[in-house]
Structure formats: structure tokens, C-alpha cells
Amino acid sequence: MSAYELLQMERDGAVAIVTIDRPEKRNALSAQVRAELIAVLDELRDDDGVRVLVITGAGDNSFVAGADIGEFAQRTPLEQRAAMTGRRVFDEVAAYPKPVLAMINGLALGGGCELALACDVRLAADTAKLGQPEINLGIIPGGGGTQRLPRVVGTGQAMRLILSGEIIGAAEALRIGLVDVVHPATELRERTLEFARGMAGKSPVALRMAKSAVRAAAEMPLSAGLQYETEAFITCFGSDDKREGVAAFLEKRTAEFTGR
């Protein structure tokens, strides 16, 4: 276990599980939580023993129920601008070189939904609820929701959720593509870790190149994205992992990837 005040970090083989631990505040994203999340990402970035990260919330009711409204309630526009400069946890998660999975065990609202959107794969309990209810406070999503949500679910569904503030259940979130997998709540952790362990057994080089190329698809025209993919593919050809993966396939054995 790592020593963070508002996070718990544990390891399951090559998988790191980061738990936001503010159950009394429904794991709301305070400034300290955001800073600690960035710190744990930095800690694990160059740790070759960790290949996949899982982010979740403490307890059974909340992943992250939103931002800590009490922190910004009295801010002026200039104060809020200052608070939104520098490294932002949503962008750090999205750009992280290793796969990051959201294990959505309950409410994922506002900033919590945005944190999940920044992750690479979203696995939810069947009891989870998601939404962008900022409109009810007279504001809009400010952690990437207006940009990442349309890229995930399409413009129409994003408009529906952002303009109405509607909170939807896991089944509806799965239907529109807001989450990728739904498990019974009692099985969520076991099934998520099983999935994460399988991913962690792949080549770290290929995982990094694949994530980077898929992320590029949202930023580039098709022609540029295809060129980006070609270069990432060629980069894999220079790795020990590619040589090991091909050799293992031809020799009909399990590959042992080193990340080199």
C-alpha cells in the first residue's frame, strides 16, 4: 500500500488499483484528490512492474460523485481560471502512456463522469449511475465533458446529457456507449481485475503504441491518423517484444514480454 491521504494504492501483479478514498464526500474530486491522483500517476509512470492502472472509488455507492462544490462555490472567474491552470488530472489520465481502466462502482457524476471519460476503458457495476448534471448549478462541464463525451457517445447523446443534466443508469450508459462493459456489482472488482490482468500480460510496447494510435484518431484527419498508425506499427518492429511475440507464436508457446 502507498501512503496517500485521500487515495489507496495497491498492486495485483502488474496491475495497480488506485482507489479515491473519501466515502464521506462520495469521493468528490477536491484539489487534494486531483493532486494526489497526478502524484500517483507520476509514481507509477516509470515503474516497469506496473503495466495497467485501474481507478475506482471507495465504498459501494460512488466512483466519484463530482467535484467538491464547496471548494469553488465562492470563487470569482479569475480565481477559477487560476485553479484550472497547470496540470489537469483529466488530461494526465487521457495522455498516460499505460492503459487506464475506470472501475465505476457507483455514482460517476460531473467531474466523476469526466474522469471516467478520460480513462481508456470504462467497466461499470449494474448499479452505477452516470451523468453531467452541471447545468443544474448554472455551469457547464469543465473537465473535458463537452469535448470527450461527444467523441464517445456522439453529439446528440452528449447534448442530451449535458443540456438536460439527466443521470442515467448503467444499462442506458452501455446502450449509448458511455460505458464499455457492465457487470453485476458483486462481480465488478473480480471481473475488472481479470480483464486488467489479461491486458497486463500483453507487450507494454504494443500497449503504449496502440493506446497512442487510437487516441490520435480523435485528434487527426484520417490520412494523418493512418500515417501515425504506420509509424507506431514500425516502432513495434524494433522491439524485443515483437521478436518474442512472433517467436512464441511460431513455437506455439506463451510469450514472455519484457517491455523492451
HELIX and SHEET records of a PDB file:
HELIX    1   1 PRO A   23  LYS A   25  5                                   3    
HELIX    2   2 ALA A   31  ARG A   45  1                                  15    
HELIX    3   3 ILE A   69  PHE A   72  1                                   4    
HELIX    4   4 PRO A   77  ALA A   83  1                                   7    
HELIX    5   5 VAL A   89  ALA A   95  1                                   7    
HELIX    6   6 GLY A  111  ALA A  118  1                                   8    
HELIX    7   7 PRO A  133  LEU A  137  5                                   5    
HELIX    8   8 GLY A  145  VAL A  153  1                                   9    
HELIX    9   9 THR A  155  SER A  164  1                                  10    
HELIX   10  10 ALA A  170  ILE A  176  1                                   7    
HELIX   11  11 ALA A  185  GLU A  187  5                                   3    
HELIX   12  12 LEU A  188  ALA A  200  1                                  13    
HELIX   13  13 PRO A  204  ALA A  217  1                                  14    
HELIX   14  14 LEU A  222  PHE A  237  1                                  16    
HELIX   15  15 ASP A  240  LEU A  250  1                                  11    
SHEET    1   A 6 LEU A   7  ASP A  12  0                                        
SHEET    2   A 6 VAL A  15  ILE A  20 -1                                        
SHEET    3   A 6 VAL A  52  GLY A  57  1                                        
SHEET    4   A 6 VAL A 100  ILE A 104  1                                        
SHEET    5   A 6 VAL A 121  ALA A 125  1                                        
SHEET    6   A 6 VAL A 181  HIS A 183  1                                        
SHEET    1   B 4 SER A  62  VAL A  64  0                                        
SHEET    2   B 4 LEU A 107  LEU A 109  1                                        
SHEET    3   B 4 LYS A 129  GLY A 131  1                                        
SHEET    4   B 4 ILE A 167  GLY A 169 -1                                        
END                                                                             
